[in-house]
């Protein structure tokens, strides 16, 4: 995976301070969980090691991402316990509903302070403090060149795509299956009735009668979090979401998976009729090369929302923007104080720059102020927490 410098360095908040020094410690600290957070956490660990060479911050990669992170920070056997769980969702708690996730299997319960969770699995004496990490966004992209028939088609459709259109473009469900699952056939007014084809002209007769070629990031490896999130966002029958159907909805067999983010951009620029999903930062870096970021309409009465730094940070780019988190073990003072020192680095200007060198979107000034206040509160209260 090629690493990109962000287009967003100017938005780093004044609340973030340079990391000329850090509060170092000589104990080991282990982070694990989300595959999406992994590249950013690796960069943070490397930068922190430069400041504190005697500190050993390890970042483990986990195939099953946030779920394993939650189990490890709550010390669920046979997983090895960790101090920080990296997650792109909150802990499963019936009181904190999350679209696309079944929260009947409780992981942890949110406490009155609004950011501490008490483990409901594994070691239930463990408490975890949640901190914002960075913003993450997946975007849809097509060839936006002047002679791009796909770009003109999207303009004809109103300047973007709605949820039902996106679902039909990518889903392996037949039209009959879609119709039986709260999908609006009005999104496909020119259907040819053939489930073996997905032509742009089926969305509107003025669009080109060319096959829709779908692509995106890796569905299995280190970028799998993006592909999973995309599917959870648009496929209500996706495995792991609400069990609505006998067979799980997923990506069409024609889907082309790319390990390298840049290859996704290249795909849409070279393949006639292509549409793909990719990380925001990588796709945005290719706009000057001709890539067009597709606005999304999340509700029938809503407006199309384009992916921008602002719409990602205020989470109005629905449903494809989210806030990732670092969840620090709070009920062990040694782990807490060590973890706070590491997290404190992430909120410096250098730490925010580290986000931008991967593919995340940095935090806002208010996010950093909130996180800094939590750090000071927990650091001061550690001896008498429990």
KAURPE-V788243 format. One record per run of one state. SS is the DSSP state (H for helix, E for strand, L for the rest). FROM is the first residue (numbers start at 1). TO is the last residue. If there is no record, write none. Layout:
ss=SS from=FROM to=TO
ss=SS from=FROM to=TO
This chain:
ss=L from=1 to=8
ss=H from=9 to=11
ss=L from=12 to=27
ss=E from=28 to=33
ss=L from=34 to=34
ss=H from=35 to=51
ss=L from=52 to=55
ss=E from=56 to=61
ss=L from=62 to=64
ss=H from=65 to=73
ss=L from=74 to=83
ss=E from=84 to=87
ss=L from=88 to=92
ss=E from=93 to=93
ss=L from=94 to=95
ss=E from=96 to=96
ss=L from=97 to=107
ss=E from=108 to=110
ss=L from=111 to=115
ss=E from=116 to=119
ss=L from=120 to=126
ss=E from=127 to=143
ss=L from=144 to=148
ss=H from=149 to=156
ss=L from=157 to=159
ss=E from=160 to=162
ss=H from=163 to=170
ss=E from=171 to=171
ss=L from=172 to=174
ss=H from=175 to=179
ss=L from=180 to=184
ss=H from=185 to=188
ss=L from=189 to=198
ss=E from=199 to=199
ss=H from=200 to=202
ss=L from=203 to=210
ss=E from=211 to=211
ss=L from=212 to=212
ss=E from=213 to=217
ss=L from=218 to=223
ss=H from=224 to=234
ss=L from=235 to=237
ss=E from=238 to=238
ss=L from=239 to=248
ss=E from=249 to=249
ss=L from=250 to=250
ss=E from=251 to=251
ss=L from=252 to=255
ss=E from=256 to=258
ss=L from=259 to=260
ss=H from=261 to=270
ss=L from=271 to=273
ss=E from=274 to=279
ss=H from=280 to=284
ss=L from=285 to=286
ss=H from=287 to=289
ss=L from=290 to=290
ss=E from=291 to=293
ss=L from=294 to=294
ss=E from=295 to=297
ss=L from=298 to=304
ss=E from=305 to=305
ss=L from=306 to=308
ss=H from=309 to=313
ss=L from=314 to=320
ss=E from=321 to=329
ss=L from=330 to=332
ss=H from=333 to=346
ss=L from=347 to=348
ss=H from=349 to=356
ss=L from=357 to=360
ss=E from=361 to=361
ss=L from=362 to=364
ss=H from=365 to=384
ss=L from=385 to=386
